[in-house]
Amino acid sequence: MNKWKNTVALLAIALFTLPVVLFMYAIGSWLLVVYGALFPWQVGDLCVTDTSVKAENVGGFDFEFEEVNCDVIGNHDVQMIFVSRHGQHQRHRLAAYISPFRDPRRPPIATLVAPQTVRLSLGAIDGVYTSDDHWRDLRVTYDHSLRKRTH
């Protein structure tokens, strides 16, 4: 008889606890969403960087094309171009531009067009943040087209 009492008591506790826990979970999740909307959490510098293309020893210089994504929802990625002397690790940022959103990207191409002059072919882009046309004794020309925005 004592065993039946313990079983019934545990069943009653479980039947009472389960709805309470589910209710607290639902209200707690809702309160967490509301609190997050009212007081956003600052995560700091949360960017994902991927080196997509490297062009080595183009006229004695190395170029790295990096894709940087700092948006969680999925906006435009920023492409950054870095240059360094061949074989050295100290890099200089030449340019930052916005790549096309949801369009297949063709990889950028670095071509030596004259001694100490390199052409960077970027294709169709959505915008340019910054671009330098020289670094030390290197001259840089850019070959790109700006796409029209359609809204």
N, CA, C and O atoms as a GROMACS GRO file, in nm:
protein
  604
    1MET      N    1   0.081  -0.119   0.000
    1MET     CA    2   0.000   0.000   0.000
    1MET      C    3   0.086   0.126   0.000
    1MET      O    4   0.053   0.226  -0.064
    2ASN      N    5   0.195   0.118   0.074
    2ASN     CA    6   0.286   0.232   0.082
    2ASN      C    7   0.349   0.261  -0.054
    2ASN      O    8   0.374   0.376  -0.089
    3LYS      N    9   0.374   0.154  -0.130
    3LYS     CA   10   0.432   0.170  -0.263
    3LYS      C   11   0.336   0.244  -0.355
    3LYS      O   12   0.378   0.328  -0.434
    4TRP      N   13   0.205   0.212  -0.346
    4TRP     CA   14   0.105   0.280  -0.428
    4TRP      C   15   0.094   0.428  -0.393
    4TRP      O   16   0.076   0.512  -0.481
    5LYS      N   17   0.106   0.460  -0.265
    5LYS     CA   18   0.099   0.599  -0.222
    5LYS      C   19   0.216   0.679  -0.280
    5LYS      O   20   0.199   0.791  -0.327
    6ASN      N   21   0.334   0.620  -0.276
    6ASN     CA   22   0.452   0.687  -0.332
    6ASN      C   23   0.437   0.708  -0.483
    6ASN      O   24   0.474   0.813  -0.536
    7THR      N   25   0.384   0.610  -0.552
    7THR     CA   26   0.366   0.620  -0.696
    7THR      C   27   0.264   0.727  -0.730
    7THR      O   28   0.286   0.807  -0.821
    8VAL      N   29   0.153   0.731  -0.658
    8VAL     CA   30   0.049   0.831  -0.682
    8VAL      C   31   0.103   0.970  -0.650
    8VAL      O   32   0.075   1.066  -0.722
    9ALA      N   33   0.179   0.982  -0.542
    9ALA     CA   34   0.236   1.112  -0.504
    9ALA      C   35   0.334   1.161  -0.612
    9ALA      O   36   0.330   1.278  -0.649
   10LEU      N   37   0.419   1.074  -0.660
   10LEU     CA   38   0.514   1.112  -0.766
   10LEU      C   39   0.441   1.149  -0.894
   10LEU      O   40   0.481   1.242  -0.964
   11LEU      N   41   0.335   1.077  -0.927
   11LEU     CA   42   0.256   1.108  -1.046
   11LEU      C   43   0.187   1.243  -1.032
   11LEU      O   44   0.181   1.320  -1.128
   12ALA      N   45   0.134   1.272  -0.914
   12ALA     CA   46   0.070   1.402  -0.890
   12ALA      C   47   0.172   1.515  -0.901
   12ALA      O   48   0.143   1.620  -0.959
   13ILE      N   49   0.289   1.494  -0.846
   13ILE     CA   50   0.394   1.597  -0.855
   13ILE      C   51   0.432   1.618  -1.001
   13ILE      O   52   0.448   1.733  -1.043
   14ALA      N   53   0.448   1.511  -1.077
   14ALA     CA   54   0.485   1.523  -1.218
   14ALA      C   55   0.376   1.594  -1.297
   14ALA      O   56   0.405   1.681  -1.380
   15LEU      N   57   0.249   1.559  -1.272
   15LEU     CA   58   0.139   1.622  -1.345
   15LEU      C   59   0.124   1.769  -1.309
   15LEU      O   60   0.081   1.848  -1.392
   16PHE      N   61   0.159   1.807  -1.186
   16PHE     CA   62   0.155   1.947  -1.148
   16PHE      C   63   0.278   2.022  -1.200
   16PHE      O   64   0.266   2.137  -1.244
   17THR      N   65   0.393   1.960  -1.195
   17THR     CA   66   0.519   2.026  -1.231
   17THR      C   67   0.529   2.050  -1.382
   17THR      O   68   0.578   2.155  -1.424
   18LEU      N   69   0.485   1.956  -1.462
   18LEU     CA   70   0.500   1.968  -1.607
   18LEU      C   71   0.430   2.093  -1.662
   18LEU      O   72   0.494   2.167  -1.737
   19PRO      N   73   0.303   2.120  -1.631
   19PRO     CA   74   0.242   2.244  -1.682
   19PRO      C   75   0.310   2.370  -1.629
   19PRO      O   76   0.322   2.469  -1.702
   20VAL      N   77   0.353   2.367  -1.504
   20VAL     CA   78   0.420   2.484  -1.447
   20VAL      C   79   0.551   2.511  -1.521
   20VAL      O   80   0.581   2.626  -1.554
   21VAL      N   81   0.627   2.407  -1.547
   21VAL     CA   82   0.755   2.423  -1.619
   21VAL      C   83   0.730   2.471  -1.761
   21VAL      O   84   0.801   2.560  -1.809
   22LEU      N   85   0.633   2.416  -1.831
   22LEU     CA   86   0.602   2.460  -1.967
   22LEU      C   87   0.555   2.605  -1.969
   22LEU      O   88   0.593   2.681  -2.058
   23PHE      N   89   0.472   2.644  -1.870
   23PHE     CA   90   0.427   2.782  -1.861
   23PHE      C   91   0.545   2.876  -1.836
   23PHE      O   92   0.555   2.981  -1.901
   24MET      N   93   0.632   2.841  -1.745
   24MET     CA   94   0.749   2.924  -1.716
   24MET      C   95   0.842   2.932  -1.837
   24MET      O   96   0.899   3.038  -1.863
   25TYR      N   97   0.856   2.823  -1.911
   25TYR     CA   98   0.940   2.823  -2.031
   25TYR      C   99   0.883   2.919  -2.135
   25TYR      O  100   0.957   2.996  -2.196
   26ALA      N  101   0.751   2.913  -2.157
   26ALA     CA  102   0.688   3.000  -2.257
   26ALA      C  103   0.698   3.147  -2.215
   26ALA      O  104   0.737   3.231  -2.296
   27ILE      N  105   0.665   3.178  -2.091
   27ILE     CA  106   0.672   3.316  -2.043
   27ILE      C  107   0.817   3.363  -2.039
   27ILE      O  108   0.846   3.476  -2.077
   28GLY      N  109   0.908   3.278  -1.995
   28GLY     CA  110   1.050   3.316  -1.990
   28GLY      C  111   1.106   3.343  -2.128
   28GLY      O  112   1.182   3.438  -2.145
   29SER      N  113   1.070   3.263  -2.226
   29SER     CA  114   1.116   3.287  -2.364
   29SER      C  115   1.061   3.417  -2.417
   29SER      O  116   1.134   3.494  -2.480
   30TRP      N  117   0.934   3.443  -2.391
   30TRP     CA  118   0.872   3.567  -2.437
   30TRP      C  119   0.937   3.687  -2.368
   30TRP      O  120   0.966   3.787  -2.434
   31LEU      N  121   0.960   3.679  -2.238
   31LEU     CA  122   1.025   3.788  -2.165
   31LEU      C  123   1.167   3.811  -2.215
   31LEU      O  124   1.213   3.925  -2.222
   32LEU      N  125   1.237   3.704  -2.249
   32LEU     CA  126   1.373   3.718  -2.302
   32LEU      C  127   1.372   3.791  -2.436
   32LEU      O  128   1.459   3.876  -2.460
   33VAL      N  129   1.277   3.761  -2.522
   33VAL     CA  130   1.267   3.830  -2.651
   33VAL      C  131   1.234   3.977  -2.630
   33VAL      O  132   1.295   4.063  -2.693
   34VAL      N  133   1.139   4.006  -2.542
   34VAL     CA  134   1.102   4.146  -2.516
   34VAL      C  135   1.219   4.221  -2.455
   34VAL      O  136   1.248   4.334  -2.496
   35TYR      N  137   1.286   4.161  -2.359
   35TYR     CA  138   1.402   4.226  -2.297
   35TYR      C  139   1.512   4.251  -2.399
   35TYR      O  140   1.575   4.357  -2.399
   36GLY      N  141   1.536   4.155  -2.487
   36GLY     CA  142   1.638   4.172  -2.591
   36GLY      C  143   1.602   4.282  -2.690
   36GLY      O  144   1.691   4.350  -2.741
   37ALA      N  145   1.472   4.299  -2.717
   37ALA     CA  146   1.431   4.406  -2.808
   37ALA      C  147   1.443   4.543  -2.742
   37ALA      O  148   1.479   4.641  -2.808
   38LEU      N  149   1.413   4.550  -2.613
   38LEU     CA  150   1.420   4.678  -2.542
   38LEU      C  151   1.564   4.718  -2.509
   38LEU      O  152   1.599   4.836  -2.515
   39PHE      N  153   1.645   4.622  -2.474
   39PHE     CA  154   1.784   4.648  -2.435
   39PHE      C  155   1.876   4.556  -2.516
   39PHE      O  156   1.916   4.451  -2.466
   40PRO      N  157   1.911   4.596  -2.640
   40PRO     CA  158   1.993   4.508  -2.724
   40PRO      C  159   2.128   4.480  -2.660
   40PRO      O  160   2.188   4.564  -2.594
   41TRP      N  161   2.173   4.359  -2.682
   41TRP     CA  162   2.300   4.315  -2.628
   41TRP      C  163   2.410   4.353  -2.726
   41TRP      O  164   2.404   4.314  -2.843
   42GLN      N  165   2.508   4.428  -2.682
   42GLN     CA  166   2.620   4.469  -2.767
   42GLN      C  167   2.724   4.358  -2.767
   42GLN      O  168   2.788   4.332  -2.665
   43VAL      N  169   2.741   4.292  -2.881
   43VAL     CA  170   2.836   4.182  -2.889
   43VAL      C  171   2.975   4.228  -2.927
   43VAL      O  172   3.069   4.148  -2.924
   44GLY      N  173   2.992   4.353  -2.964
   44GLY     CA  174   3.125   4.401  -2.999
   44GLY      C  175   3.157   4.372  -3.144
   44GLY      O  176   3.069   4.373  -3.230
   45ASP      N  177   3.284   4.345  -3.171
   45ASP     CA  178   3.332   4.324  -3.307
   45ASP      C  179   3.313   4.178  -3.345
   45ASP      O  180   3.401   4.095  -3.321
   46LEU      N  181   3.200   4.148  -3.403
   46LEU     CA  182   3.167   4.012  -3.440
   46LEU      C  183   3.164   4.002  -3.592
   46LEU      O  184   3.058   4.011  -3.653
   47CYS      N  185   3.280   3.983  -3.651
   47CYS     CA  186   3.290   3.975  -3.797
   47CYS      C  187   3.354   3.843  -3.836
   47CYS      O  188   3.441   3.790  -3.766
   48VAL      N  189   3.311   3.791  -3.948
   48VAL     CA  190   3.368   3.669  -4.003
   48VAL      C  191   3.450   3.708  -4.125
   48VAL      O  192   3.399   3.772  -4.217
   49THR      N  193   3.577   3.670  -4.126
   49THR     CA  194   3.667   3.704  -4.236
   49THR      C  195   3.713   3.576  -4.305
   49THR      O  196   3.749   3.478  -4.241
   50ASP      N  197   3.710   3.580  -4.438
   50ASP     CA  198   3.751   3.466  -4.517
   50ASP      C  199   3.839   3.514  -4.631
   50ASP      O  200   3.797   3.599  -4.710
   51THR      N  201   3.962   3.462  -4.640
   51THR     CA  202   4.049   3.496  -4.752
   51THR      C  203   4.008   3.410  -4.870
   51THR      O  204   4.031   3.289  -4.872
   52SER      N  205   3.946   3.474  -4.968
   52SER     CA  206   3.890   3.398  -5.079
   52SER      C  207   3.990   3.375  -5.191
   52SER      O  208   3.993   3.267  -5.250
   53VAL      N  209   4.072   3.477  -5.222
   53VAL     CA  210   4.165   3.465  -5.334
   53VAL      C  211   4.298   3.528  -5.294
   53VAL      O  212   4.303   3.630  -5.226
   54LYS      N  213   4.406   3.464  -5.339
   54LYS     CA  214   4.540   3.522  -5.323
   54LYS      C  215   4.605   3.527  -5.460
   54LYS      O  216   4.595   3.434  -5.539
   55ALA      N  217   4.672   3.638  -5.487
   55ALA     CA  218   4.751   3.651  -5.610
   55ALA      C  219   4.894   3.678  -5.565
   55ALA      O  220   4.922   3.785  -5.510
   56GLU      N  221   4.982   3.584  -5.588
   56GLU     CA  222   5.118   3.594  -5.537
   56GLU      C  223   5.216   3.633  -5.647
   56GLU      O  224   5.205   3.589  -5.761
   57ASN      N  225   5.310   3.717  -5.608
   57ASN     CA  226   5.422   3.761  -5.693
   57ASN      C  227   5.374   3.821  -5.825
   57ASN      O  228   5.419   3.782  -5.933
   58VAL      N  229   5.283   3.916  -5.816
   58VAL     CA  230   5.240   3.992  -5.933
   58VAL      C  231   5.325   4.118  -5.934
   58VAL      O  232   5.295   4.214  -5.862
   59GLY      N  233   5.428   4.119  -6.015
   59GLY     CA  234   5.519   4.233  -6.020
   59GLY      C  235   5.597   4.252  -5.891
   59GLY      O  236   5.638   4.364  -5.860
   60GLY      N  237   5.618   4.146  -5.815
   60GLY     CA  238   5.690   4.155  -5.689
   60GLY      C  239   5.601   4.184  -5.569
   60GLY      O  240   5.651   4.213  -5.460
   61PHE      N  241   5.470   4.177  -5.588
   61PHE     CA  242   5.376   4.206  -5.480
   61PHE      C  243   5.277   4.091  -5.465
   61PHE      O  244   5.245   4.021  -5.562
   62ASP      N  245   5.230   4.072  -5.343
   62ASP     CA  246   5.126   3.973  -5.314
   62ASP      C  247   4.996   4.046  -5.283
   62ASP      O  248   4.997   4.148  -5.213
   63PHE      N  249   4.886   3.994  -5.334
   63PHE     CA  250   4.754   4.053  -5.309
   63PHE      C  251   4.665   3.949  -5.242
   63PHE      O  252   4.664   3.832  -5.281
   64GLU      N  253   4.592   3.993  -5.142
   64GLU     CA  254   4.494   3.906  -5.075
   64GLU      C  255   4.358   3.974  -5.083
   64GLU      O  256   4.343   4.092  -5.052
   65PHE      N  257   4.260   3.897  -5.126
   65PHE     CA  258   4.123   3.946  -5.138
   65PHE      C  259   4.042   3.876  -5.029
   65PHE      O  260   4.021   3.755  -5.034
   66GLU      N  261   3.996   3.954  -4.930
   66GLU     CA  262   3.924   3.898  -4.816
   66GLU      C  263   3.777   3.939  -4.820
   66GLU      O  264   3.742   4.050  -4.858
   67GLU      N  265   3.694   3.846  -4.780
   67GLU     CA  266   3.550   3.872  -4.767
   67GLU      C  267   3.520   3.887  -4.619
   67GLU      O  268   3.549   3.798  -4.539
   68VAL      N  269   3.461   4.000  -4.581
   68VAL     CA  270   3.430   4.030  -4.441
   68VAL      C  271   3.279   4.044  -4.427
   68VAL      O  272   3.216   4.122  -4.498
   69ASN      N  273   3.222   3.969  -4.334
   69ASN     CA  274   3.078   3.974  -4.309
   69ASN      C  275   3.056   4.004  -4.161
   69ASN      O  276   3.091   3.923  -4.075
   70CYS      N  277   2.998   4.121  -4.133
   70CYS     CA  278   2.971   4.162  -3.995
   70CYS      C  279   2.822   4.165  -3.966
   70CYS      O  280   2.781   4.216  -3.862
   71ASP      N  281   2.740   4.112  -4.054
   71ASP     CA  282   2.596   4.118  -4.038
   71ASP      C  283   2.542   3.978  -4.013
   71ASP      O  284   2.569   3.886  -4.090
   72VAL      N  285   2.467   3.964  -3.907
   72VAL     CA  286   2.412   3.833  -3.873
   72VAL      C  287   2.299   3.794  -3.968
   72VAL      O  288   2.284   3.677  -4.001
   73ILE      N  289   2.220   3.892  -4.012
   73ILE     CA  290   2.102   3.862  -4.093
   73ILE      C  291   2.138   3.833  -4.238
   73ILE      O  292   2.066   3.757  -4.304
   74GLY      N  293   2.244   3.888  -4.290
   74GLY     CA  294   2.285   3.854  -4.426
   74GLY      C  295   2.271   3.968  -4.522
   74GLY      O  296   2.198   3.956  -4.620
   75ASN      N  297   2.338   4.077  -4.497
   75ASN     CA  298   2.338   4.189  -4.588
   75ASN      C  299   2.457   4.174  -4.681
   75ASN      O  300   2.509   4.064  -4.699
   76HIS      N  301   2.501   4.283  -4.740
   76HIS     CA  302   2.614   4.278  -4.832
   76HIS      C  303   2.743   4.246  -4.758
   76HIS      O  304   2.766   4.292  -4.646
   77ASP      N  305   2.826   4.168  -4.822
   77ASP     CA  306   2.960   4.143  -4.770
   77ASP      C  307   3.053   4.251  -4.821
   77ASP      O  308   3.034   4.304  -4.930
   78VAL      N  309   3.152   4.283  -4.741
   78VAL     CA  310   3.253   4.380  -4.780
   78VAL      C  311   3.376   4.302  -4.824
   78VAL      O  312   3.422   4.212  -4.753
   79GLN      N  313   3.428   4.337  -4.939
   79GLN     CA  314   3.550   4.276  -4.990
   79GLN      C  315   3.666   4.372  -4.961
   79GLN      O  316   3.654   4.492  -4.986
   80MET      N  317   3.774   4.319  -4.909
   80MET     CA  318   3.891   4.402  -4.879
   80MET      C  319   4.010   4.348  -4.958
   80MET      O  320   4.028   4.227  -4.972
   81ILE      N  321   4.090   4.441  -5.009
   81ILE     CA  322   4.209   4.404  -5.086
   81ILE      C  323   4.331   4.451  -5.008
   81ILE      O  324   4.343   4.568  -4.973
   82PHE      N  325   4.421   4.358  -4.982
   82PHE     CA  326   4.545   4.388  -4.912
   82PHE      C  327   4.663   4.362  -5.004
   82PHE      O  328   4.657   4.273  -5.089
   83VAL      N  329   4.769   4.440  -4.986
   83VAL     CA  330   4.891   4.423  -5.065
   83VAL      C  331   5.010   4.414  -4.970
   83VAL      O  332   5.010   4.475  -4.863
   84SER      N  333   5.110   4.338  -5.012
   84SER     CA  334   5.236   4.331  -4.940
   84SER      C  335   5.346   4.299  -5.040
   84SER      O  336   5.319   4.252  -5.151
   85ARG      N  337   5.467   4.326  -5.002
   85ARG     CA  338   5.579   4.284  -5.087
   85ARG      C  339   5.581   4.132  -5.089
   85ARG      O  340   5.543   4.067  -4.992
   86HIS      N  341   5.626   4.075  -5.199
   86HIS     CA  342   5.624   3.930  -5.214
   86HIS      C  343   5.705   3.864  -5.102
   86HIS      O  344   5.821   3.896  -5.080
   87GLY      N  345   5.640   3.772  -5.033
   87GLY     CA  346   5.706   3.697  -4.927
   87GLY      C  347   5.704   3.764  -4.791
   87GLY      O  348   5.748   3.702  -4.693
   88GLN      N  349   5.656   3.886  -4.780
   88GLN     CA  350   5.650   3.954  -4.651
   88GLN      C  351   5.509   3.947  -4.595
   88GLN      O  352   5.413   3.924  -4.669
   89HIS      N  353   5.497   3.966  -4.465
   89HIS     CA  354   5.367   3.950  -4.400
   89HIS      C  355   5.301   4.082  -4.362
   89HIS      O  356   5.183   4.083  -4.328
   90GLN      N  357   5.373   4.193  -4.369
   90GLN     CA  358   5.313   4.322  -4.335
   90GLN      C  359   5.225   4.367  -4.451
   90GLN      O  360   5.274   4.390  -4.562
   91ARG      N  361   5.094   4.379  -4.424
   91ARG     CA  362   4.998   4.409  -4.529
   91ARG      C  363   4.948   4.553  -4.518
   91ARG      O  364   4.948   4.614  -4.411
   92HIS      N  365   4.905   4.606  -4.632
   92HIS     CA  366   4.843   4.738  -4.640
   92HIS      C  367   4.709   4.722  -4.709
   92HIS      O  368   4.699   4.656  -4.813
   93ARG      N  369   4.605   4.782  -4.652
   93ARG     CA  370   4.473   4.773  -4.716
   93ARG      C  371   4.466   4.872  -4.831
   93ARG      O  372   4.478   4.993  -4.812
   94LEU      N  373   4.447   4.819  -4.951
   94LEU     CA  374   4.435   4.903  -5.070
   94LEU      C  375   4.292   4.952  -5.090
   94LEU      O  376   4.271   5.070  -5.118
   95ALA      N  377   4.196   4.864  -5.075
   95ALA     CA  378   4.058   4.902  -5.107
   95ALA      C  379   3.960   4.819  -5.026
   95ALA      O  380   3.991   4.710  -4.978
   96ALA      N  381   3.841   4.875  -5.012
   96ALA     CA  382   3.727   4.804  -4.954
   96ALA      C  383   3.606   4.837  -5.040
   96ALA      O  384   3.576   4.954  -5.065
   97TYR      N  385   3.537   4.734  -5.085
   97TYR     CA  386   3.422   4.757  -5.173
   97TYR      C  387   3.311   4.658  -5.139
   97TYR      O  388   3.333   4.558  -5.072
   98ILE      N  389   3.192   4.690  -5.187
   98ILE     CA  390   3.074   4.607  -5.160
   98ILE      C  391   3.053   4.515  -5.279
   98ILE      O  392   3.038   4.559  -5.393
   99SER      N  393   3.051   4.387  -5.250
   99SER     CA  394   3.029   4.290  -5.356
   99SER      C  395   2.880   4.278  -5.385
   99SER      O  396   2.798   4.315  -5.301
  100PRO      N  397   2.844   4.228  -5.502
  100PRO     CA  398   2.701   4.212  -5.535
  100PRO      C  399   2.633   4.115  -5.439
  100PRO      O  400   2.691   4.014  -5.400
  101PHE      N  401   2.512   4.147  -5.402
  101PHE     CA  402   2.434   4.064  -5.311
  101PHE      C  403   2.356   3.960  -5.389
  101PHE      O  404   2.281   3.993  -5.480
  102ARG      N  405   2.375   3.835  -5.355
  102ARG     CA  406   2.305   3.721  -5.415
  102ARG      C  407   2.336   3.699  -5.562
  102ARG      O  408   2.265   3.624  -5.630
  103ASP      N  409   2.439   3.761  -5.612
  103ASP     CA  410   2.481   3.734  -5.749
  103ASP      C  411   2.609   3.652  -5.744
  103ASP      O  412   2.691   3.672  -5.654
  104PRO      N  413   2.628   3.563  -5.839
  104PRO     CA  414   2.754   3.489  -5.839
  104PRO      C  415   2.870   3.584  -5.865
  104PRO      O  416   2.871   3.660  -5.962
  105ARG      N  417   2.967   3.578  -5.776
  105ARG     CA  418   3.082   3.666  -5.788
  105ARG      C  419   3.189   3.596  -5.870
  105ARG      O  420   3.211   3.476  -5.858
  106ARG      N  421   3.254   3.675  -5.954
  106ARG     CA  422   3.373   3.619  -6.018
  106ARG      C  423   3.491   3.665  -5.933
  106ARG      O  424   3.489   3.776  -5.880
  107PRO      N  425   3.591   3.582  -5.920
  107PRO     CA  426   3.703   3.620  -5.835
  107PRO      C  427   3.779   3.740  -5.892
  107PRO      O  428   3.792   3.751  -6.014
  108PRO      N  429   3.828   3.829  -5.806
  108PRO     CA  430   3.907   3.941  -5.856
  108PRO      C  431   4.037   3.892  -5.917
  108PRO      O  432   4.089   3.787  -5.880
  109ILE      N  433   4.088   3.970  -6.012
  109ILE     CA  434   4.209   3.932  -6.084
  109ILE      C  435   4.310   4.046  -6.075
  109ILE      O  436   4.276   4.162  -6.098
  110ALA      N  437   4.434   4.012  -6.040
  110ALA     CA  438   4.543   4.109  -6.037
  110ALA      C  439   4.634   4.082  -6.156
  110ALA      O  440   4.683   3.971  -6.173
  111THR      N  441   4.655   4.186  -6.240
  111THR     CA  442   4.733   4.172  -6.362
  111THR      C  443   4.841   4.279  -6.366
  111THR      O  444   4.814   4.396  -6.340
  112LEU      N  445   4.963   4.238  -6.398
  112LEU     CA  446   5.072   4.333  -6.416
  112LEU      C  447   5.059   4.395  -6.555
  112LEU      O  448   5.068   4.324  -6.655
  113VAL      N  449   5.038   4.527  -6.562
  113VAL     CA  450   5.019   4.594  -6.692
  113VAL      C  451   5.143   4.672  -6.734
  113VAL      O  452   5.159   4.701  -6.853
  114ALA      N  453   5.228   4.706  -6.642
  114ALA     CA  454   5.354   4.776  -6.669
  114ALA      C  455   5.442   4.756  -6.546
  114ALA      O  456   5.393   4.713  -6.441
  115PRO      N  457   5.571   4.784  -6.557
  115PRO     CA  458   5.655   4.771  -6.437
  115PRO      C  459   5.599   4.858  -6.323
  115PRO      O  460   5.574   4.977  -6.341
  116GLN      N  461   5.581   4.797  -6.208
  116GLN     CA  462   5.530   4.863  -6.088
  116GLN      C  463   5.386   4.912  -6.102
  116GLN      O  464   5.342   4.997  -6.024
  117THR      N  465   5.311   4.861  -6.199
  117THR     CA  466   5.170   4.899  -6.217
  117THR      C  467   5.085   4.772  -6.230
  117THR      O  468   5.111   4.686  -6.313
  118VAL      N  469   4.984   4.763  -6.145
  118VAL     CA  470   4.896   4.646  -6.141
  118VAL      C  471   4.752   4.692  -6.161
  118VAL      O  472   4.708   4.792  -6.104
  119ARG      N  473   4.678   4.615  -6.243
  119ARG     CA  474   4.535   4.640  -6.260
  119ARG      C  475   4.460   4.536  -6.180
  119ARG      O  476   4.485   4.416  -6.192
  120LEU      N  477   4.366   4.583  -6.097
  120LEU     CA  478   4.280   4.494  -6.020
  120LEU      C  479   4.142   4.493  -6.085
  120LEU      O  480   4.070   4.594  -6.082
  121SER      N  481   4.105   4.380  -6.144
  121SER     CA  482   3.975   4.366  -6.210
  121SER      C  483   3.876   4.308  -6.110
  121SER      O  484   3.891   4.194  -6.066
  122LEU      N  485   3.774   4.386  -6.075
  122LEU     CA  486   3.679   4.347  -5.972
  122LEU      C  487   3.544   4.304  -6.029
  122LEU      O  488   3.466   4.239  -5.960
  123GLY      N  489   3.516   4.341  -6.153
  123GLY     CA  490   3.386   4.308  -6.212
  123GLY      C  491   3.279   4.405  -6.167
  123GLY      O  492   3.309   4.520  -6.136
  124ALA      N  493   3.155   4.359  -6.164
  124ALA     CA  494   3.043   4.444  -6.122
  124ALA      C  495   3.037   4.446  -5.970
  124ALA      O  496   3.035   4.341  -5.905
  125ILE      N  497   3.034   4.566  -5.913
  125ILE     CA  498   3.028   4.582  -5.768
  125ILE      C  499   2.914   4.678  -5.734
  125ILE      O  500   2.862   4.749  -5.821
  126ASP      N  501   2.876   4.680  -5.607
  126ASP     CA  502   2.766   4.766  -5.563
  126ASP      C  503   2.814   4.898  -5.505
  126ASP      O  504   2.733   4.990  -5.488
  127GLY      N  505   2.941   4.912  -5.473
  127GLY     CA  506   2.991   5.038  -5.419
  127GLY      C  507   3.134   5.024  -5.372
  127GLY      O  508   3.185   4.914  -5.353
  128VAL      N  509   3.200   5.140  -5.352
  128VAL     CA  510   3.339   5.143  -5.307
  128VAL      C  511   3.345   5.226  -5.180
  128VAL      O  512   3.297   5.339  -5.176
  129TYR      N  513   3.403   5.169  -5.074
  129TYR     CA  514   3.424   5.245  -4.952
  129TYR      C  515   3.550   5.330  -4.963
  129TYR      O  516   3.547   5.451  -4.939
  130THR      N  517   3.659   5.267  -4.999
  130THR     CA  518   3.786   5.337  -5.009
  130THR      C  519   3.875   5.264  -5.107
  130THR      O  520   3.867   5.142  -5.122
  131SER      N  521   3.960   5.340  -5.175
  131SER     CA  522   4.057   5.276  -5.265
  131SER      C  523   4.178   5.367  -5.279
  131SER      O  524   4.165   5.488  -5.298
  132ASP      N  525   4.294   5.308  -5.268
  132ASP     CA  526   4.420   5.379  -5.288
  132ASP      C  527   4.472   5.344  -5.426
  132ASP      O  528   4.464   5.229  -5.469
  133ASP      N  529   4.526   5.443  -5.496
  133ASP     CA  530   4.579   5.415  -5.630
  133ASP      C  531   4.731   5.397  -5.629
  133ASP      O  532   4.792   5.380  -5.734
  134HIS      N  533   4.791   5.399  -5.510
  134HIS     CA  534   4.934   5.368  -5.502
  134HIS      C  535   4.969   5.320  -5.361
  134HIS      O  536   4.899   5.351  -5.264
  135TRP      N  537   5.077   5.245  -5.352
  135TRP     CA  538   5.133   5.202  -5.226
  135TRP      C  539   5.282   5.187  -5.248
  135TRP      O  540   5.327   5.107  -5.330
  136ARG      N  541   5.358   5.265  -5.174
  136ARG     CA  542   5.503   5.272  -5.193
  136ARG      C  543   5.533   5.298  -5.340
  136ARG      O  544   5.490   5.400  -5.394
  137ASP      N  545   5.606   5.209  -5.407
  137ASP     CA  546   5.637   5.233  -5.548
  137ASP      C  547   5.542   5.158  -5.643
  137ASP      O  548   5.568   5.149  -5.763
  138LEU      N  549   5.433   5.107  -5.591
  138LEU     CA  550   5.333   5.036  -5.672
  138LEU      C  551   5.219   5.131  -5.709
  138LEU      O  552   5.165   5.201  -5.624
  139ARG      N  553   5.183   5.131  -5.837
  139ARG     CA  554   5.065   5.205  -5.883
  139ARG      C  555   4.955   5.103  -5.911
  139ARG      O  556   4.981   4.994  -5.964
  140VAL      N  557   4.834   5.138  -5.876
  140VAL     CA  558   4.721   5.046  -5.888
  140VAL      C  559   4.611   5.114  -5.969
  140VAL      O  560   4.573   5.228  -5.943
  141THR      N  561   4.559   5.041  -6.068
  141THR     CA  562   4.440   5.085  -6.139
  141THR      C  563   4.329   4.983  -6.112
  141THR      O  564   4.355   4.864  -6.095
  142TYR      N  565   4.208   5.032  -6.109
  142TYR     CA  566   4.093   4.946  -6.080
  142TYR      C  567   4.004   4.936  -6.204
  142TYR      O  568   3.977   5.034  -6.272
  143ASP      N  569   3.962   4.815  -6.231
  143ASP     CA  570   3.871   4.788  -6.342
  143ASP      C  571   3.744   4.729  -6.281
  143ASP      O  572   3.741   4.612  -6.242
  144HIS      N  573   3.638   4.810  -6.274
  144HIS     CA  574   3.511   4.763  -6.219
  144HIS      C  575   3.397   4.847  -6.275
  144HIS      O  576   3.418   4.953  -6.332
  145SER      N  577   3.278   4.796  -6.258
  145SER     CA  578   3.159   4.872  -6.297
  145SER      C  579   3.064   4.873  -6.179
  145SER      O  580   3.046   4.772  -6.110
  146LEU      N  581   3.002   4.989  -6.155
  146LEU     CA  582   2.904   5.001  -6.047
  146LEU      C  583   2.767   4.960  -6.099
  146LEU      O  584   2.721   5.010  -6.202
  147ARG      N  585   2.704   4.872  -6.027
  147ARG     CA  586   2.570   4.826  -6.067
  147ARG      C  587   2.466   4.927  -6.024
  147ARG      O  588   2.480   4.992  -5.920
  148LYS      N  589   2.361   4.940  -6.104
  148LYS     CA  590   2.248   5.026  -6.066
  148LYS      C  591   2.163   4.953  -5.964
  148LYS      O  592   2.142   4.832  -5.973
  149ARG      N  593   2.116   5.028  -5.868
  149ARG     CA  594   2.028   4.969  -5.767
  149ARG      C  595   1.885   4.973  -5.816
  149ARG      O  596   1.839   5.075  -5.868
  150THR      N  597   1.816   4.864  -5.800
  150THR     CA  598   1.675   4.858  -5.836
  150THR      C  599   1.596   4.825  -5.711
  150THR      O  600   1.620   4.722  -5.647
  151HIS      N  601   1.505   4.911  -5.676
  151HIS     CA  602   1.424   4.888  -5.555
  151HIS      C  603   1.280   4.878  -5.592
  151HIS      O  604   1.195   4.858  -5.505
   0.00000   0.00000   0.00000
